[in-house]
Every structure is written in structure tokens, then in C-alpha cells.
Amino acid sequence: MNRRTLLTTAALALTLGQAAFAQDPVTAGFIYVGPVGDGGWTYEHNQGRLAVEEHFGDKVKTIFQESVPEGADAERAITQMALSGADIIFTTSFGYMDPTMAVAEKFPNVKFEHATGYKTADNVGVYSARFYEGRAIQGHIAGKMTKTNKIGYIASFPIPEVIRGINSAYIHAKKVNPDVEFSIIWAYTWFDPAKEADAARALIENGADVILQHTDSTAPQAAAQEAGDVITFGQASDMIEYAPTPRVSSIIDNWAPYYIDRIQAVMDGTWESDNTWDGIGAGMVGIGEITDAVPEDVKAEALALKESIASGEYHPFTGPLNKADGSVWLAEGETASDGDLAGLNFYVEGIDAEIPQ
Amino acid sequence: MDLSSINPILLVASIMVSATPILLAAIGEMVVEKAGVLNLGVEGMMIIGAVTGFATAVSTGSPFLGFLAAAIASAIFSMAFGLLTQFLLSNQVATGLGLWMIGLGVSSLVGKSYEGMKSPPTPKLDIPVLSDLPVVGRMLFSHDIMVYLSLLLVLGVWAFLKFTRAGLILRAVGESHDSAHALGYKVVLIRLAAIFFGGACAGLGGAYISLVRVPQWTEGMTAGIGWIALAIVVFASWRPGRVLIGAYLFGGINVLQLNLQAAGANVPVALLSASPFIVTILVLVIISARGHHGAPASLGRPFHATT
């Protein structure tokens, strides 16, 4: 097929897209920030995609592109996916937000869903999971388990999503262990196993015996295993291959129900731009098995905490809470609003560090 | 900020681990460039080495066989570049870039079934007496064998280029392939041998990442280390000793900035991460101002025997 016919076909597909989609299978596209084999974030999005294929069978066709860098190249990749006839495109990383908005403007008939963002349009919806709920439980276990009172945290980029996680883990570690300290390393990457392993090692060498991570590979687990007496948590996916230690529990993303739901909406013609933010209660965030390396009573407390968060009885950001600069954030009994959380850009009181600008 | 939590002994040990893959790849590439060939495919050869080494080590249970297989596989892989550039006279820059992309693709294909596995641990070499020494023992004498091998390799390459006839011929081929050819040296064969050696070194560097530094396989895990190795060759102005300094500088700053962060030092991370590159630019400016780059005169130029 030469270039001209390719372009005409693409244009034809676009104009006919609306009329034809009753008969044709719906094409769902996915843009991934890492490789599907990262064992973490992208792995779980791909599990969601596979669940979509299984659920709909012939009625849906899925396409995906892995390891798309956040930035200018993302726009090209998303445009290409839209041109190739996708009806709905899921862009699964925060850094795709502006590229997604830009492409969505050019393709009004294609639906877009951006993960973890906040900008919406008529054909752009956003969805995210309340990972901070899971991090509260990790923080609780971390605070109880640490012997050196130093907890290491491998952070990716200084965005609200990551800062929320640090705060939530810290608040709940501090609650059960007032002496706890956080060492935070900003890796400036979502996925770079060598750097993540180095970061984990640096934290361990600085005395941390619990490592939390907001990056996507299992390299920190491997480094912790080598060090011996360090515990870690699975991030985004279960990372069960490192159980019972160093991995003692995990936060698992479960995107499948959401993907199936939204693709169904496209099929029914009922799709509308939305803003979804679900947590443990709705099943979007799962807590991986707490292994026997954790004492029975700590495990029971952690599960009770999970239960109270899931039922909505307890909110991980409940006052009294101060900001790191000492000013009051939440009064006694007050809970943080979603708007506050979505734009969170400060540490809570007690974290002795600066957020890089 | 609590800088006292940084343990200098562990820091030096970490720097050596972090620098070793860069050093291995860079010293190999330096030999290739000394022979007058610019192979930009270091990253691709490294990742081939990483996946082959990991797969071999997992299936045989022996990390040493893993390293061996990685060196052989990457050396053979580099021959694709050798054949294209030396016999078919393809453009070296484009072919090198192609090698990088093919390496990435092939490695992720081969590596699919090895995801989530763990490699057998590479034993630490506990040198009797020396590793029991206070401070330096832990710092310098309790690493895995590859750390020492990489240092020996630098020494060997330096001695080879400086003192041996073969080293002189290799340099002659890199400086002026026409003259070397006129003297009767087999330019193409010598260059192929250099490319083969460079491939083997890059393979060892890749395997070091997947067997020691991370130890597991994930797609794209070399994450730009091959490109840093290329930069270091230029930084070192094609001298083995400076390659060593460059590799430890890059590896060192990387580890140091993570340690500073872990200790809570309030340093601009972006600046620290960029500092090796800033230093490279400075060094380039200085050597340019002096008018002597040290680059082999025939670097990157295709050779075709006309007589």
C-alpha cells in the first residue's frame, strides 16, 4: 500500500468510524510508559488489556505500544494510534496528560482516557486509583517492622501522586512508631532497574531496613534480598516472586473492570467524559498477601486498617495534620478533600526534607 | 541533613559496582575506535550480553558461564556490524544505530520467558588476608571477580597499545588505514578483530548489569549505560587510564547523588545528575583549545583497498 492510499484509508476510517462501529469490532489502544514485562505498573495495565480481550472476544481488537517516552514523542505515538483507527485510547502515565489533550483536540471522534491526570475534555476522561489508601497500610506495617527506625522511599517524580504516597505512608508509620524517619530518594524515572537497585542500595547503606518504592521494577526487591534483613513491598503488581521476604505485602492495581466498563460504554454509544478515582473499596487497589514474615498481630492490625478504609469509615488523611512548615492543614477530625489531594505539593509535618522543584 | 549516615567504605564499594559495566563497555569501545571504527551500537551489544548472560546463568546455574556466553554472544552480534561496515562499506554511524535497535528488539524477544526470574548469585571474591583488612578490605578487596577483571582489562589494553607490536599496528590502522594497507597490514581483518573484542567487552558489561548490579532480567535494563560508555571514550581522549577515571567518575557521581539524597542532603538532584556530562563538555573544550583531541585520524572513515 503506498502512502497516499494509506492516508486516504486512514481518513476514510476516521469519517466512517462513527457509522461503521456498530458492525466492526471496537479498537482499543493502550500507550504504555514501560515495557509490559516490567513486573509493575505497565504489567498491570497490560493485564487489564488482556482481560478486555478475554471478556469481549471478537467484539474488540486491542493494540498497544510499550515504552513510549513521556514528552514530545508521546504525542506522535498517540496520534499514530488514533490514525490507525482506534476508537478509544488509554494513555497510562501522568506525563501523557498534555500530549493526550493535544491529540484529543485533533480527533474529536476518538475517545481518550488518561490515567492519573486531571485535565478533561468532551472526549477525554481521566481515571486513577487511590494508591495512597494502600500506602497507609504499607506505612503501618513499615513503622511496626523497622528496627533502625529508618525507612527508605524510592520516589519517581515530584508530582502530587507520588507526594501523596509518601505522606500517607509517613503518617501511618509515625502513628505506630513515633521515632520513625523517612529517607527519600528521587530517581527521576518510572523505570530504570539499574538506578532503582542503586537507589535501594544507597538507602540500605544509609541505615534503612524497610524500603518503599514508587518506581516500577522489582530491582529494589533484588537489592533488598541481597542485603538480607531488609523488607520491601510490591508496587503496582504483586511481585510475589520475592515473598515471603523481602516482599512482605504489596499494592496491586486492578484496572480490568474499569477498562471493560469503559469499552462497553463505547460499544453502547454511552461513553461520556468522566473522572474516576477509586480505591480499595471499589477494588481498583488491591493489597497483596501479607506474608508470615510480618508478626500475626501486625498483620491483623493492617487488615483491620484495610477494612476500615475499604468501608469508608476511615480516611488516611484525617486531621489533626500539619504541613511540613508547621502551618495547620487539617483540623481535628477533618479529612482532606479530593481537590486538596489531587494537587498535593507539600510534605506533612515530620518529614525532614524538601520536595525538589 | 545527616551526612554522617553515609558510610564512606560502603560508598566506595558501591561506586566500584556501579562503574564496572560502564568501564567494561568503554574500554572495549576504545579499542574499536583506536582501530578507526566508530561503533555506536554499544548499548545494543550490552543488552544482548545482559539477556544472554542472564539466560545462560539461570539455565546452567553458573554466573561464570553466563559471563562467558554473554561475551561470546555480543562478540558474534558485533560481527553483523563488522561485516556490514568492513566488507559492504555501509555507513558506520547508521549501522551502529541499527545494531542498537536490533539489539533492543532481539533481547526483549529472547528475554520474554526470563522475566521475573532470579539469577544465581555471583560469588564475592574474598581474598584471604586482604579482605580482612580494616576499611580497605571491605572497600577494595571483597568484590566479585568481574570488578577486578575489568581493572585488569584496562591495564592489559594499556600495555597492549603501548608496548606491543600488535598494539602499534592496531593504532596505525586507526590513524591511517591507507598507509597501514600500503605496508601490507590486513586493515579489514584487524578492524574486525577490534570490533569482536569491543563486542565481547560490551557483552560482559551488559551481563554485569543483569547478573550483579540488578540481578534480574527486564527489558531495556541497560537504560543508556552504553551511551555513557561512548561518551567516556571521548571524555578520555582515547586513553585507557582516563577511561578508568571517566567510568569511576560517572559511576561515582551517580551513586554519590543517591547517597546524598538518602542522607537528606538538600542538593539539586538534576544538577548532580547532569554533572558528569558537564564535566565531559568541559574536558572537550579544554582538549579542543589545546588543539589535540587524541581521536584516531581515520575514525569513522570507511576503508576500501583500491590496489
Chai-1 contact restraints between the chains, C-beta under 6 A:
chainA,res_idxA,chainB,res_idxB,connection_type,confidence,min_distance_angstrom,max_distance_angstrom,comment,restraint_id
A,P35,B,E219,contact,1.0,0.0,6.0,A-B,restraint_1
A,P35,B,G220,contact,1.0,0.0,6.0,A-B,restraint_2
A,G37,B,E115,contact,1.0,0.0,6.0,A-B,restraint_3
A,G37,B,E219,contact,1.0,0.0,6.0,A-B,restraint_4
A,G39,B,G116,contact,1.0,0.0,6.0,A-B,restraint_5
A,S183,B,A262,contact,1.0,0.0,6.0,A-B,restraint_6
A,I185,B,L258,contact,1.0,0.0,6.0,A-B,restraint_7
A,I185,B,Q261,contact,1.0,0.0,6.0,A-B,restraint_8
A,I185,B,A262,contact,1.0,0.0,6.0,A-B,restraint_9
A,W186,B,V269,contact,1.0,0.0,6.0,A-B,restraint_10
A,D192,B,A223,contact,1.0,0.0,6.0,A-B,restraint_11
A,P193,B,V214,contact,1.0,0.0,6.0,A-B,restraint_12
A,P193,B,T218,contact,1.0,0.0,6.0,A-B,restraint_13
A,P193,B,M221,contact,1.0,0.0,6.0,A-B,restraint_14
A,A194,B,I209,contact,1.0,0.0,6.0,A-B,restraint_15
A,A194,B,R213,contact,1.0,0.0,6.0,A-B,restraint_16
A,A194,B,V214,contact,1.0,0.0,6.0,A-B,restraint_17
A,A194,B,A223,contact,1.0,0.0,6.0,A-B,restraint_18
A,A197,B,V214,contact,1.0,0.0,6.0,A-B,restraint_19
A,D198,B,S18,contact,1.0,0.0,6.0,A-B,restraint_20
A,D198,B,V255,contact,1.0,0.0,6.0,A-B,restraint_21
A,D198,B,L258,contact,1.0,0.0,6.0,A-B,restraint_22
A,A199,B,L258,contact,1.0,0.0,6.0,A-B,restraint_23
A,R201,B,S14,contact,1.0,0.0,6.0,A-B,restraint_24
A,A202,B,L258,contact,1.0,0.0,6.0,A-B,restraint_25
A,A202,B,N259,contact,1.0,0.0,6.0,A-B,restraint_26
A,A202,B,A262,contact,1.0,0.0,6.0,A-B,restraint_27
A,L203,B,A262,contact,1.0,0.0,6.0,A-B,restraint_28
A,E205,B,N7,contact,1.0,0.0,6.0,A-B,restraint_29
A,E205,B,L10,contact,1.0,0.0,6.0,A-B,restraint_30
A,N206,B,S5,contact,1.0,0.0,6.0,A-B,restraint_31
A,N206,B,A262,contact,1.0,0.0,6.0,A-B,restraint_32
A,N206,B,A263,contact,1.0,0.0,6.0,A-B,restraint_33
A,G207,B,S5,contact,1.0,0.0,6.0,A-B,restraint_34
A,S217,B,T218,contact,1.0,0.0,6.0,A-B,restraint_35
A,A219,B,V214,contact,1.0,0.0,6.0,A-B,restraint_36
A,A222,B,P215,contact,1.0,0.0,6.0,A-B,restraint_37
A,A222,B,Q216,contact,1.0,0.0,6.0,A-B,restraint_38
A,E241,B,G116,contact,1.0,0.0,6.0,A-B,restraint_39
A,A353,B,G264,contact,1.0,0.0,6.0,A-B,restraint_40
A,E354,B,N266,contact,1.0,0.0,6.0,A-B,restraint_41
A,P356,B,V269,contact,1.0,0.0,6.0,A-B,restraint_42
